[in-house]
Amino acid sequence: MNPHEQHRTNAVYWGGFLVFLSISVVFLWTEHRAHLLGALPYALVLICLLMHFLMHRGHRHDYAAGTPAFIPRFGRHSHPEGQHGSARA
């Protein structure tokens, strides 16, 4: 089998797979639409919680230690003593 015939055979397989996938998505949407839309408010709450935990990754909440409240992920935060952490050496 030459490379041109192999490419055409692969295209036929992928085309059949895409047709199968699209028909499956249509049937799943029509049969389970109520379940998916009913779970949408819970998914929104879960997405908000996930974003909260992922977005606070760069924050530090030890204000009493004398360190800056925010240390960026990229780059250095300028500290008055020229070092990170507390003023103690």
PyMOL Python script that loads the backbone (N, CA, C, O; Angstrom):
from pymol import cmd

cmd.read_pdbstr("""\
ATOM      1  N   MET A   1       0.851  -1.169   0.000  1.00  0.00           N
ATOM      2  CA  MET A   1       0.000   0.000   0.000  1.00  0.00           C
ATOM      3  C   MET A   1       0.901   1.237   0.000  1.00  0.00           C
ATOM      4  O   MET A   1       1.771   1.371   0.861  1.00  0.00           O
ATOM      5  N   ASN A   2       0.697   2.130  -0.951  1.00  0.00           N
ATOM      6  CA  ASN A   2       1.516   3.337  -1.009  1.00  0.00           C
ATOM      7  C   ASN A   2       0.991   4.387  -0.013  1.00  0.00           C
ATOM      8  O   ASN A   2      -0.117   4.250   0.504  1.00  0.00           O
ATOM      9  N   PRO A   3       1.773   5.413   0.249  1.00  0.00           N
ATOM     10  CA  PRO A   3       1.387   6.415   1.260  1.00  0.00           C
ATOM     11  C   PRO A   3       0.085   7.145   0.932  1.00  0.00           C
ATOM     12  O   PRO A   3      -0.643   7.537   1.843  1.00  0.00           O
ATOM     13  N   HIS A   4      -0.221   7.335  -0.362  1.00  0.00           N
ATOM     14  CA  HIS A   4      -1.465   8.019  -0.740  1.00  0.00           C
ATOM     15  C   HIS A   4      -2.680   7.186  -0.352  1.00  0.00           C
ATOM     16  O   HIS A   4      -3.659   7.720   0.170  1.00  0.00           O
ATOM     17  N   GLU A   5      -2.623   5.885  -0.605  1.00  0.00           N
ATOM     18  CA  GLU A   5      -3.736   5.006  -0.232  1.00  0.00           C
ATOM     19  C   GLU A   5      -3.867   4.919   1.286  1.00  0.00           C
ATOM     20  O   GLU A   5      -4.981   4.871   1.807  1.00  0.00           O
ATOM     21  N   GLN A   6      -2.736   4.899   2.004  1.00  0.00           N
ATOM     22  CA  GLN A   6      -2.768   4.861   3.466  1.00  0.00           C
ATOM     23  C   GLN A   6      -3.424   6.128   4.020  1.00  0.00           C
ATOM     24  O   GLN A   6      -4.217   6.049   4.958  1.00  0.00           O
ATOM     25  N   HIS A   7      -3.104   7.290   3.455  1.00  0.00           N
ATOM     26  CA  HIS A   7      -3.692   8.553   3.899  1.00  0.00           C
ATOM     27  C   HIS A   7      -5.197   8.550   3.661  1.00  0.00           C
ATOM     28  O   HIS A   7      -5.957   9.003   4.517  1.00  0.00           O
ATOM     29  N   ARG A   8      -5.636   8.045   2.510  1.00  0.00           N
ATOM     30  CA  ARG A   8      -7.062   8.006   2.197  1.00  0.00           C
ATOM     31  C   ARG A   8      -7.791   7.041   3.131  1.00  0.00           C
ATOM     32  O   ARG A   8      -8.916   7.321   3.545  1.00  0.00           O
ATOM     33  N   THR A   9      -7.174   5.917   3.466  1.00  0.00           N
ATOM     34  CA  THR A   9      -7.784   4.969   4.391  1.00  0.00           C
ATOM     35  C   THR A   9      -7.916   5.584   5.780  1.00  0.00           C
ATOM     36  O   THR A   9      -8.946   5.419   6.434  1.00  0.00           O
ATOM     37  N   ASN A  10      -6.891   6.287   6.233  1.00  0.00           N
ATOM     38  CA  ASN A  10      -6.964   6.969   7.525  1.00  0.00           C
ATOM     39  C   ASN A  10      -8.059   8.029   7.532  1.00  0.00           C
ATOM     40  O   ASN A  10      -8.763   8.186   8.530  1.00  0.00           O
ATOM     41  N   ALA A  11      -8.207   8.756   6.430  1.00  0.00           N
ATOM     42  CA  ALA A  11      -9.244   9.784   6.339  1.00  0.00           C
ATOM     43  C   ALA A  11     -10.631   9.167   6.424  1.00  0.00           C
ATOM     44  O   ALA A  11     -11.525   9.749   7.039  1.00  0.00           O
ATOM     45  N   VAL A  12     -10.829   7.992   5.815  1.00  0.00           N
ATOM     46  CA  VAL A  12     -12.127   7.317   5.879  1.00  0.00           C
ATOM     47  C   VAL A  12     -12.415   6.884   7.314  1.00  0.00           C
ATOM     48  O   VAL A  12     -13.534   7.054   7.797  1.00  0.00           O
ATOM     49  N   TYR A  13     -11.426   6.330   7.992  1.00  0.00           N
ATOM     50  CA  TYR A  13     -11.622   5.922   9.394  1.00  0.00           C
ATOM     51  C   TYR A  13     -11.954   7.119  10.286  1.00  0.00           C
ATOM     52  O   TYR A  13     -12.880   7.050  11.093  1.00  0.00           O
ATOM     53  N   TRP A  14     -11.203   8.218  10.144  1.00  0.00           N
ATOM     54  CA  TRP A  14     -11.473   9.400  10.951  1.00  0.00           C
ATOM     55  C   TRP A  14     -12.832  10.004  10.625  1.00  0.00           C
ATOM     56  O   TRP A  14     -13.530  10.485  11.518  1.00  0.00           O
ATOM     57  N   GLY A  15     -13.209   9.980   9.352  1.00  0.00           N
ATOM     58  CA  GLY A  15     -14.538  10.480   8.971  1.00  0.00           C
ATOM     59  C   GLY A  15     -15.643   9.661   9.612  1.00  0.00           C
ATOM     60  O   GLY A  15     -16.623  10.217  10.109  1.00  0.00           O
ATOM     61  N   GLY A  16     -15.491   8.346   9.604  1.00  0.00           N
ATOM     62  CA  GLY A  16     -16.482   7.488  10.249  1.00  0.00           C
ATOM     63  C   GLY A  16     -16.533   7.717  11.750  1.00  0.00           C
ATOM     64  O   GLY A  16     -17.610   7.713  12.346  1.00  0.00           O
ATOM     65  N   PHE A  17     -15.377   7.915  12.360  1.00  0.00           N
ATOM     66  CA  PHE A  17     -15.340   8.180  13.789  1.00  0.00           C
ATOM     67  C   PHE A  17     -16.029   9.499  14.130  1.00  0.00           C
ATOM     68  O   PHE A  17     -16.753   9.576  15.123  1.00  0.00           O
ATOM     69  N   LEU A  18     -15.814  10.539  13.319  1.00  0.00           N
ATOM     70  CA  LEU A  18     -16.457  11.825  13.565  1.00  0.00           C
ATOM     71  C   LEU A  18     -17.966  11.744  13.393  1.00  0.00           C
ATOM     72  O   LEU A  18     -18.701  12.384  14.145  1.00  0.00           O
ATOM     73  N   VAL A  19     -18.446  10.969  12.419  1.00  0.00           N
ATOM     74  CA  VAL A  19     -19.885  10.779  12.246  1.00  0.00           C
ATOM     75  C   VAL A  19     -20.461  10.065  13.463  1.00  0.00           C
ATOM     76  O   VAL A  19     -21.498  10.472  13.986  1.00  0.00           O
ATOM     77  N   PHE A  20     -19.800   9.008  13.915  1.00  0.00           N
ATOM     78  CA  PHE A  20     -20.249   8.285  15.105  1.00  0.00           C
ATOM     79  C   PHE A  20     -20.272   9.194  16.327  1.00  0.00           C
ATOM     80  O   PHE A  20     -21.219   9.162  17.112  1.00  0.00           O
ATOM     81  N   LEU A  21     -19.234  10.000  16.485  1.00  0.00           N
ATOM     82  CA  LEU A  21     -19.139  10.894  17.624  1.00  0.00           C
ATOM     83  C   LEU A  21     -20.245  11.950  17.594  1.00  0.00           C
ATOM     84  O   LEU A  21     -20.843  12.243  18.630  1.00  0.00           O
ATOM     85  N   SER A  22     -20.521  12.518  16.436  1.00  0.00           N
ATOM     86  CA  SER A  22     -21.563  13.540  16.347  1.00  0.00           C
ATOM     87  C   SER A  22     -22.948  12.958  16.615  1.00  0.00           C
ATOM     88  O   SER A  22     -23.764  13.602  17.274  1.00  0.00           O
ATOM     89  N   ILE A  23     -23.225  11.765  16.122  1.00  0.00           N
ATOM     90  CA  ILE A  23     -24.518  11.121  16.392  1.00  0.00           C
ATOM     91  C   ILE A  23     -24.634  10.810  17.889  1.00  0.00           C
ATOM     92  O   ILE A  23     -25.700  10.992  18.476  1.00  0.00           O
ATOM     93  N   SER A  24     -23.557  10.349  18.500  1.00  0.00           N
ATOM     94  CA  SER A  24     -23.575  10.062  19.935  1.00  0.00           C
ATOM     95  C   SER A  24     -23.850  11.323  20.751  1.00  0.00           C
ATOM     96  O   SER A  24     -24.624  11.278  21.708  1.00  0.00           O
ATOM     97  N   VAL A  25     -23.240  12.426  20.395  1.00  0.00           N
ATOM     98  CA  VAL A  25     -23.453  13.679  21.117  1.00  0.00           C
ATOM     99  C   VAL A  25     -24.896  14.139  20.980  1.00  0.00           C
ATOM    100  O   VAL A  25     -25.488  14.608  21.952  1.00  0.00           O
ATOM    101  N   VAL A  26     -25.469  14.015  19.797  1.00  0.00           N
ATOM    102  CA  VAL A  26     -26.869  14.422  19.600  1.00  0.00           C
ATOM    103  C   VAL A  26     -27.795  13.571  20.454  1.00  0.00           C
ATOM    104  O   VAL A  26     -28.683  14.114  21.112  1.00  0.00           O
ATOM    105  N   PHE A  27     -27.620  12.268  20.466  1.00  0.00           N
ATOM    106  CA  PHE A  27     -28.493  11.404  21.260  1.00  0.00           C
ATOM    107  C   PHE A  27     -28.292  11.631  22.764  1.00  0.00           C
ATOM    108  O   PHE A  27     -29.264  11.631  23.520  1.00  0.00           O
ATOM    109  N   LEU A  28     -27.058  11.821  23.200  1.00  0.00           N
ATOM    110  CA  LEU A  28     -26.833  12.105  24.615  1.00  0.00           C
ATOM    111  C   LEU A  28     -27.467  13.426  25.031  1.00  0.00           C
ATOM    112  O   LEU A  28     -28.021  13.525  26.126  1.00  0.00           O
ATOM    113  N   TRP A  29     -27.395  14.434  24.184  1.00  0.00           N
ATOM    114  CA  TRP A  29     -27.996  15.728  24.510  1.00  0.00           C
ATOM    115  C   TRP A  29     -29.515  15.622  24.566  1.00  0.00           C
ATOM    116  O   TRP A  29     -30.133  16.164  25.483  1.00  0.00           O
ATOM    117  N   THR A  30     -30.125  14.941  23.614  1.00  0.00           N
ATOM    118  CA  THR A  30     -31.582  14.868  23.607  1.00  0.00           C
ATOM    119  C   THR A  30     -32.118  14.003  24.737  1.00  0.00           C
ATOM    120  O   THR A  30     -33.197  14.288  25.258  1.00  0.00           O
ATOM    121  N   GLU A  31     -31.408  12.967  25.129  1.00  0.00           N
ATOM    122  CA  GLU A  31     -31.906  12.071  26.166  1.00  0.00           C
ATOM    123  C   GLU A  31     -31.569  12.546  27.583  1.00  0.00           C
ATOM    124  O   GLU A  31     -32.306  12.240  28.521  1.00  0.00           O
ATOM    125  N   HIS A  32     -30.483  13.278  27.753  1.00  0.00           N
ATOM    126  CA  HIS A  32     -30.027  13.635  29.089  1.00  0.00           C
ATOM    127  C   HIS A  32     -29.959  15.139  29.323  1.00  0.00           C
ATOM    128  O   HIS A  32     -29.245  15.597  30.215  1.00  0.00           O
ATOM    129  N   ARG A  33     -30.699  15.912  28.525  1.00  0.00           N
ATOM    130  CA  ARG A  33     -30.671  17.366  28.641  1.00  0.00           C
ATOM    131  C   ARG A  33     -31.127  17.821  30.026  1.00  0.00           C
ATOM    132  O   ARG A  33     -30.509  18.715  30.606  1.00  0.00           O
ATOM    133  N   ALA A  34     -32.184  17.234  30.567  1.00  0.00           N
ATOM    134  CA  ALA A  34     -32.704  17.640  31.874  1.00  0.00           C
ATOM    135  C   ALA A  34     -31.677  17.389  32.973  1.00  0.00           C
ATOM    136  O   ALA A  34     -31.539  18.201  33.888  1.00  0.00           O
ATOM    137  N   HIS A  35     -30.961  16.280  32.891  1.00  0.00           N
ATOM    138  CA  HIS A  35     -29.952  15.983  33.904  1.00  0.00           C
ATOM    139  C   HIS A  35     -28.788  16.968  33.813  1.00  0.00           C
ATOM    140  O   HIS A  35     -28.292  17.446  34.833  1.00  0.00           O
ATOM    141  N   LEU A  36     -28.363  17.262  32.611  1.00  0.00           N
ATOM    142  CA  LEU A  36     -27.234  18.173  32.439  1.00  0.00           C
ATOM    143  C   LEU A  36     -27.587  19.587  32.879  1.00  0.00           C
ATOM    144  O   LEU A  36     -26.791  20.241  33.553  1.00  0.00           O
ATOM    145  N   LEU A  37     -28.767  20.064  32.509  1.00  0.00           N
ATOM    146  CA  LEU A  37     -29.160  21.413  32.887  1.00  0.00           C
ATOM    147  C   LEU A  37     -29.484  21.506  34.377  1.00  0.00           C
ATOM    148  O   LEU A  37     -29.323  22.568  34.977  1.00  0.00           O
ATOM    149  N   GLY A  38     -29.940  20.407  34.981  1.00  0.00           N
ATOM    150  CA  GLY A  38     -30.206  20.393  36.406  1.00  0.00           C
ATOM    151  C   GLY A  38     -28.936  20.453  37.236  1.00  0.00           C
ATOM    152  O   GLY A  38     -28.949  20.953  38.361  1.00  0.00           O
ATOM    153  N   ALA A  39     -27.848  19.947  36.689  1.00  0.00           N
ATOM    154  CA  ALA A  39     -26.569  19.960  37.404  1.00  0.00           C
ATOM    155  C   ALA A  39     -25.788  21.240  37.160  1.00  0.00           C
ATOM    156  O   ALA A  39     -24.729  21.432  37.759  1.00  0.00           O
ATOM    157  N   LEU A  40     -26.277  22.113  36.306  1.00  0.00           N
ATOM    158  CA  LEU A  40     -25.552  23.333  35.961  1.00  0.00           C
ATOM    159  C   LEU A  40     -25.311  24.254  37.156  1.00  0.00           C
ATOM    160  O   LEU A  40     -24.197  24.763  37.279  1.00  0.00           O
ATOM    161  N   PRO A  41     -26.286  24.506  38.055  1.00  0.00           N
ATOM    162  CA  PRO A  41     -25.985  25.369  39.214  1.00  0.00           C
ATOM    163  C   PRO A  41     -24.897  24.789  40.119  1.00  0.00           C
ATOM    164  O   PRO A  41     -24.058  25.530  40.630  1.00  0.00           O
ATOM    165  N   TYR A  42     -24.907  23.486  40.316  1.00  0.00           N
ATOM    166  CA  TYR A  42     -23.867  22.861  41.141  1.00  0.00           C
ATOM    167  C   TYR A  42     -22.499  22.966  40.465  1.00  0.00           C
ATOM    168  O   TYR A  42     -21.485  23.179  41.131  1.00  0.00           O
ATOM    169  N   ALA A  43     -22.480  22.816  39.157  1.00  0.00           N
ATOM    170  CA  ALA A  43     -21.218  22.944  38.423  1.00  0.00           C
ATOM    171  C   ALA A  43     -20.678  24.364  38.531  1.00  0.00           C
ATOM    172  O   ALA A  43     -19.467  24.560  38.628  1.00  0.00           O
ATOM    173  N   LEU A  44     -21.565  25.353  38.517  1.00  0.00           N
ATOM    174  CA  LEU A  44     -21.138  26.744  38.650  1.00  0.00           C
ATOM    175  C   LEU A  44     -20.506  26.989  40.019  1.00  0.00           C
ATOM    176  O   LEU A  44     -19.475  27.656  40.112  1.00  0.00           O
ATOM    177  N   VAL A  45     -21.105  26.465  41.068  1.00  0.00           N
ATOM    178  CA  VAL A  45     -20.541  26.612  42.413  1.00  0.00           C
ATOM    179  C   VAL A  45     -19.185  25.902  42.498  1.00  0.00           C
ATOM    180  O   VAL A  45     -18.237  26.448  43.062  1.00  0.00           O
ATOM    181  N   LEU A  46     -19.091  24.710  41.952  1.00  0.00           N
ATOM    182  CA  LEU A  46     -17.816  23.987  41.987  1.00  0.00           C
ATOM    183  C   LEU A  46     -16.729  24.710  41.198  1.00  0.00           C
ATOM    184  O   LEU A  46     -15.569  24.723  41.608  1.00  0.00           O
ATOM    185  N   ILE A  47     -17.095  25.305  40.079  1.00  0.00           N
ATOM    186  CA  ILE A  47     -16.124  26.053  39.279  1.00  0.00           C
ATOM    187  C   ILE A  47     -15.645  27.275  40.044  1.00  0.00           C
ATOM    188  O   ILE A  47     -14.460  27.605  40.003  1.00  0.00           O
ATOM    189  N   CYS A  48     -16.561  27.959  40.751  1.00  0.00           N
ATOM    190  CA  CYS A  48     -16.164  29.123  41.549  1.00  0.00           C
ATOM    191  C   CYS A  48     -15.196  28.722  42.662  1.00  0.00           C
ATOM    192  O   CYS A  48     -14.201  29.408  42.895  1.00  0.00           O
ATOM    193  N   LEU A  49     -15.481  27.623  43.343  1.00  0.00           N
ATOM    194  CA  LEU A  49     -14.580  27.170  44.399  1.00  0.00           C
ATOM    195  C   LEU A  49     -13.215  26.780  43.844  1.00  0.00           C
ATOM    196  O   LEU A  49     -12.182  27.098  44.434  1.00  0.00           O
ATOM    197  N   LEU A  50     -13.218  26.102  42.728  1.00  0.00           N
ATOM    198  CA  LEU A  50     -11.958  25.709  42.108  1.00  0.00           C
ATOM    199  C   LEU A  50     -11.139  26.931  41.702  1.00  0.00           C
ATOM    200  O   LEU A  50      -9.929  26.974  41.921  1.00  0.00           O
ATOM    201  N   MET A  51     -11.801  27.919  41.113  1.00  0.00           N
ATOM    202  CA  MET A  51     -11.095  29.144  40.735  1.00  0.00           C
ATOM    203  C   MET A  51     -10.554  29.862  41.969  1.00  0.00           C
ATOM    204  O   MET A  51      -9.453  30.411  41.932  1.00  0.00           O
ATOM    205  N   HIS A  52     -11.320  29.863  43.061  1.00  0.00           N
ATOM    206  CA  HIS A  52     -10.864  30.519  44.281  1.00  0.00           C
ATOM    207  C   HIS A  52      -9.573  29.881  44.784  1.00  0.00           C
ATOM    208  O   HIS A  52      -8.622  30.588  45.115  1.00  0.00           O
ATOM    209  N   PHE A  53      -9.533  28.570  44.842  1.00  0.00           N
ATOM    210  CA  PHE A  53      -8.337  27.898  45.332  1.00  0.00           C
ATOM    211  C   PHE A  53      -7.159  28.057  44.377  1.00  0.00           C
ATOM    212  O   PHE A  53      -6.023  28.206  44.828  1.00  0.00           O
ATOM    213  N   LEU A  54      -7.398  28.028  43.088  1.00  0.00           N
ATOM    214  CA  LEU A  54      -6.303  28.146  42.136  1.00  0.00           C
ATOM    215  C   LEU A  54      -5.793  29.578  42.016  1.00  0.00           C
ATOM    216  O   LEU A  54      -4.600  29.792  41.803  1.00  0.00           O
ATOM    217  N   MET A  55      -6.679  30.556  42.150  1.00  0.00           N
ATOM    218  CA  MET A  55      -6.259  31.945  41.996  1.00  0.00           C
ATOM    219  C   MET A  55      -5.544  32.467  43.238  1.00  0.00           C
ATOM    220  O   MET A  55      -4.787  33.432  43.126  1.00  0.00           O
ATOM    221  N   HIS A  56      -5.747  31.882  44.408  1.00  0.00           N
ATOM    222  CA  HIS A  56      -5.077  32.319  45.622  1.00  0.00           C
ATOM    223  C   HIS A  56      -3.744  31.610  45.836  1.00  0.00           C
ATOM    224  O   HIS A  56      -3.190  31.665  46.934  1.00  0.00           O
ATOM    225  N   ARG A  57      -3.235  30.964  44.835  1.00  0.00           N
ATOM    226  CA  ARG A  57      -2.004  30.206  44.966  1.00  0.00           C
ATOM    227  C   ARG A  57      -0.808  31.105  45.267  1.00  0.00           C
ATOM    228  O   ARG A  57       0.112  30.680  45.966  1.00  0.00           O
ATOM    229  N   GLY A  58      -0.799  32.327  44.761  1.00  0.00           N
ATOM    230  CA  GLY A  58       0.335  33.211  44.957  1.00  0.00           C
ATOM    231  C   GLY A  58       0.236  34.070  46.201  1.00  0.00           C
ATOM    232  O   GLY A  58       1.196  34.771  46.523  1.00  0.00           O
ATOM    233  N   HIS A  59      -0.882  34.051  46.919  1.00  0.00           N
ATOM    234  CA  HIS A  59      -1.058  34.892  48.100  1.00  0.00           C
ATOM    235  C   HIS A  59      -0.469  34.227  49.333  1.00  0.00           C
ATOM    236  O   HIS A  59      -0.462  33.003  49.464  1.00  0.00           O
ATOM    237  N   ARG A  60       0.023  35.066  50.230  1.00  0.00           N
ATOM    238  CA  ARG A  60       0.460  34.587  51.537  1.00  0.00           C
ATOM    239  C   ARG A  60      -0.352  35.331  52.579  1.00  0.00           C
ATOM    240  O   ARG A  60      -0.559  36.538  52.450  1.00  0.00           O
ATOM    241  N   HIS A  61      -0.806  34.654  53.585  1.00  0.00           N
ATOM    242  CA  HIS A  61      -1.679  35.261  54.580  1.00  0.00           C
ATOM    243  C   HIS A  61      -1.030  35.275  55.951  1.00  0.00           C
ATOM    244  O   HIS A  61      -1.699  34.988  56.944  1.00  0.00           O
ATOM    245  N   ASP A  62       0.249  35.601  56.035  1.00  0.00           N
ATOM    246  CA  ASP A  62       0.915  35.709  57.330  1.00  0.00           C
ATOM    247  C   ASP A  62       1.327  37.159  57.553  1.00  0.00           C
ATOM    248  O   ASP A  62       2.513  37.489  57.560  1.00  0.00           O
ATOM    249  N   TYR A  63       0.329  38.014  57.733  1.00  0.00           N
ATOM    250  CA  TYR A  63       0.575  39.444  57.869  1.00  0.00           C
ATOM    251  C   TYR A  63       1.368  39.768  59.125  1.00  0.00           C
ATOM    252  O   TYR A  63       2.095  40.761  59.140  1.00  0.00           O
ATOM    253  N   ALA A  64       1.255  38.963  60.184  1.00  0.00           N
ATOM    254  CA  ALA A  64       1.931  39.252  61.441  1.00  0.00           C
ATOM    255  C   ALA A  64       3.442  39.066  61.343  1.00  0.00           C
ATOM    256  O   ALA A  64       4.170  39.614  62.171  1.00  0.00           O
ATOM    257  N   ALA A  65       3.924  38.337  60.391  1.00  0.00           N
ATOM    258  CA  ALA A  65       5.354  38.054  60.283  1.00  0.00           C
ATOM    259  C   ALA A  65       6.135  39.207  59.663  1.00  0.00           C
ATOM    260  O   ALA A  65       7.364  39.155  59.615  1.00  0.00           O
ATOM    261  N   GLY A  66       5.450  40.247  59.189  1.00  0.00           N
ATOM    262  CA  GLY A  66       6.137  41.389  58.598  1.00  0.00           C
ATOM    263  C   GLY A  66       6.527  41.173  57.156  1.00  0.00           C
ATOM    264  O   GLY A  66       7.319  41.948  56.619  1.00  0.00           O
ATOM    265  N   THR A  67       6.005  40.155  56.511  1.00  0.00           N
ATOM    266  CA  THR A  67       6.322  39.890  55.107  1.00  0.00           C
ATOM    267  C   THR A  67       5.278  40.547  54.232  1.00  0.00           C
ATOM    268  O   THR A  67       4.181  40.848  54.702  1.00  0.00           O
ATOM    269  N   PRO A  68       5.591  40.774  52.984  1.00  0.00           N
ATOM    270  CA  PRO A  68       4.588  41.329  52.077  1.00  0.00           C
ATOM    271  C   PRO A  68       3.381  40.398  51.970  1.00  0.00           C
ATOM    272  O   PRO A  68       3.519  39.179  52.081  1.00  0.00           O
ATOM    273  N   ALA A  69       2.205  40.975  51.755  1.00  0.00           N
ATOM    274  CA  ALA A  69       0.989  40.177  51.696  1.00  0.00           C
ATOM    275  C   ALA A  69       0.880  39.420  50.381  1.00  0.00           C
ATOM    276  O   ALA A  69       0.172  38.417  50.301  1.00  0.00           O
ATOM    277  N   PHE A  70       1.567  39.885  49.360  1.00  0.00           N
ATOM    278  CA  PHE A  70       1.442  39.240  48.051  1.00  0.00           C
ATOM    279  C   PHE A  70       2.822  39.061  47.459  1.00  0.00           C
ATOM    280  O   PHE A  70       3.592  40.016  47.364  1.00  0.00           O
ATOM    281  N   ILE A  71       3.134  37.855  47.065  1.00  0.00           N
ATOM    282  CA  ILE A  71       4.380  37.567  46.355  1.00  0.00           C
ATOM    283  C   ILE A  71       3.990  37.067  44.976  1.00  0.00           C
ATOM    284  O   ILE A  71       3.386  36.001  44.857  1.00  0.00           O
ATOM    285  N   PRO A  72       4.323  37.815  43.928  1.00  0.00           N
ATOM    286  CA  PRO A  72       3.912  37.389  42.589  1.00  0.00           C
ATOM    287  C   PRO A  72       4.595  36.092  42.183  1.00  0.00           C
ATOM    288  O   PRO A  72       5.696  35.780  42.638  1.00  0.00           O
ATOM    289  N   ARG A  73       3.927  35.351  41.325  1.00  0.00           N
ATOM    290  CA  ARG A  73       4.492  34.088  40.859  1.00  0.00           C
ATOM    291  C   ARG A  73       5.687  34.309  39.947  1.00  0.00           C
ATOM    292  O   ARG A  73       6.629  33.517  39.955  1.00  0.00           O
ATOM    293  N   PHE A  74       5.657  35.387  39.156  1.00  0.00           N
ATOM    294  CA  PHE A  74       6.719  35.651  38.197  1.00  0.00           C
ATOM    295  C   PHE A  74       7.450  36.906  38.648  1.00  0.00           C
ATOM    296  O   PHE A  74       6.864  37.987  38.702  1.00  0.00           O
ATOM    297  N   GLY A  75       8.700  36.767  38.963  1.00  0.00           N
ATOM    298  CA  GLY A  75       9.479  37.913  39.378  1.00  0.00           C
ATOM    299  C   GLY A  75       9.598  37.995  40.888  1.00  0.00           C
ATOM    300  O   GLY A  75       9.081  37.143  41.610  1.00  0.00           O
ATOM    301  N   ARG A  76      10.281  39.025  41.356  1.00  0.00           N
ATOM    302  CA  ARG A  76      10.534  39.212  42.779  1.00  0.00           C
ATOM    303  C   ARG A  76       9.754  40.423  43.279  1.00  0.00           C
ATOM    304  O   ARG A  76       9.560  41.393  42.546  1.00  0.00           O
ATOM    305  N   HIS A  77       9.317  40.361  44.512  1.00  0.00           N
ATOM    306  CA  HIS A  77       8.656  41.474  45.167  1.00  0.00           C
ATOM    307  C   HIS A  77       9.713  42.227  45.954  1.00  0.00           C
ATOM    308  O   HIS A  77      10.476  41.621  46.706  1.00  0.00           O
ATOM    309  N   SER A  78       9.767  43.534  45.791  1.00  0.00           N
ATOM    310  CA  SER A  78      10.811  44.280  46.486  1.00  0.00           C
ATOM    311  C   SER A  78      10.502  44.359  47.974  1.00  0.00           C
ATOM    312  O   SER A  78       9.385  44.681  48.377  1.00  0.00           O
ATOM    313  N   HIS A  79      11.496  44.063  48.766  1.00  0.00           N
ATOM    314  CA  HIS A  79      11.370  44.067  50.216  1.00  0.00           C
ATOM    315  C   HIS A  79      12.311  45.141  50.742  1.00  0.00           C
ATOM    316  O   HIS A  79      13.413  45.289  50.213  1.00  0.00           O
ATOM    317  N   PRO A  80      11.914  45.902  51.774  1.00  0.00           N
ATOM    318  CA  PRO A  80      12.774  46.993  52.244  1.00  0.00           C
ATOM    319  C   PRO A  80      14.177  46.545  52.635  1.00  0.00           C
ATOM    320  O   PRO A  80      15.136  47.275  52.387  1.00  0.00           O
ATOM    321  N   GLU A  81      14.323  45.394  53.223  1.00  0.00           N
ATOM    322  CA  GLU A  81      15.647  44.910  53.618  1.00  0.00           C
ATOM    323  C   GLU A  81      16.383  44.209  52.476  1.00  0.00           C
ATOM    324  O   GLU A  81      17.520  43.771  52.647  1.00  0.00           O
ATOM    325  N   GLY A  82      15.750  44.106  51.335  1.00  0.00           N
ATOM    326  CA  GLY A  82      16.386  43.480  50.190  1.00  0.00           C
ATOM    327  C   GLY A  82      16.328  41.965  50.210  1.00  0.00           C
ATOM    328  O   GLY A  82      17.046  41.317  49.448  1.00  0.00           O
ATOM    329  N   GLN A  83      15.500  41.386  51.054  1.00  0.00           N
ATOM    330  CA  GLN A  83      15.383  39.938  51.124  1.00  0.00           C
ATOM    331  C   GLN A  83      13.928  39.569  51.376  1.00  0.00           C
ATOM    332  O   GLN A  83      13.140  40.403  51.823  1.00  0.00           O
ATOM    333  N   HIS A  84      13.579  38.351  51.098  1.00  0.00           N
ATOM    334  CA  HIS A  84      12.237  37.872  51.384  1.00  0.00           C
ATOM    335  C   HIS A  84      12.171  37.420  52.820  1.00  0.00           C
ATOM    336  O   HIS A  84      13.186  37.079  53.427  1.00  0.00           O
ATOM    337  N   GLY A  85      10.991  37.420  53.352  1.00  0.00           N
ATOM    338  CA  GLY A  85      10.823  36.932  54.706  1.00  0.00           C
ATOM    339  C   GLY A  85      10.783  38.071  55.699  1.00  0.00           C
ATOM    340  O   GLY A  85      10.571  39.225  55.326  1.00  0.00           O
ATOM    341  N   SER A  86      10.981  37.755  56.932  1.00  0.00           N
ATOM    342  CA  SER A  86      10.899  38.762  57.984  1.00  0.00           C
ATOM    343  C   SER A  86      12.172  39.595  58.024  1.00  0.00           C
ATOM    344  O   SER A  86      13.145  39.301  57.328  1.00  0.00           O
ATOM    345  N   ALA A  87      12.152  40.642  58.854  1.00  0.00           N
ATOM    346  CA  ALA A  87      13.300  41.534  58.950  1.00  0.00           C
ATOM    347  C   ALA A  87      14.427  40.903  59.748  1.00  0.00           C
ATOM    348  O   ALA A  87      15.551  41.404  59.723  1.00  0.00           O
ATOM    349  N   ARG A  88      14.156  39.824  60.450  1.00  0.00           N
ATOM    350  CA  ARG A  88      15.201  39.153  61.222  1.00  0.00           C
ATOM    351  C   ARG A  88      16.174  38.431  60.296  1.00  0.00           C
ATOM    352  O   ARG A  88      15.764  37.854  59.289  1.00  0.00           O
ATOM    353  N   ALA A  89      17.430  38.461  60.629  1.00  0.00           N
ATOM    354  CA  ALA A  89      18.440  37.824  59.782  1.00  0.00           C
ATOM    355  C   ALA A  89      18.660  36.396  60.151  1.00  0.00           C
ATOM    356  O   ALA A  89      19.481  35.718  59.533  1.00  0.00           O
TER     357      ALA A  89
END
""", "prot")
cmd.dss("prot")
cmd.show_as("cartoon", "prot")
cmd.util.cbc("prot")
cmd.orient("prot")
